[in-house]
């Protein structure tokens, strides 16, 4: 499973590009690597204070991951 990253962090667009059946393994990997909290925090920051385009992508990414 290969995902686009920006600055070694998955971006909302790469999360949205994942097939739904890949999301669970991705979340598990983030938990193992202790990066899930930071990822969700970054997406939440974009959702709360990004541009309208960033807000929409962040919302969709969080929804795709099952968090909203």
Secondary structure, 3 states (H helix, E strand, C coil): CCCCEECCEECHHHHHHCCHHHHHHHHHHHHHCCCHHHHHHHHHHHHHHCCHHHHHHHHHHHHHCCCC
